[in-house]
Amino acid sequence: MKSLAKTPFLAEHDVVPQLPHLIIVPGTIQTQWEVELKAVFLPQSVDILIYKGGKARESFWSPDGPFYSSKHKLGSRIIIATHSVGHADPNYIFLHSNLS
């Protein structure tokens, strides 16, 4: 059995990649997560994006949608999605994860 202390967290990487953060939450507390994140971060320091999936997914990922129209670096974008959306759209969400 490998020791966790001997297993590098980032494998072959030396730094944490600057990619968007995806937070999957229960639908009942999605708004609470948004409010809490806005309370923690300085105004305009990150983009907190709500991903609704379904019919709204096309507009979310379109060139003029909230994700690609963000002026922040990828590492300063936080996407909040519900469990049900994450379960229904996992391939669509991760299709856009090759952003480096």
Secondary structure, 3 states (H helix, E strand, C coil): CCCHHHCCCCCCCCCCCCCCEEEEECHHHHHHHHHHHHHHCCCCCCEEEEECCHHHHHHHHCCCCCCCCCCCCHHHEEEEEEHHHHHHCHHHHHHCCCCC
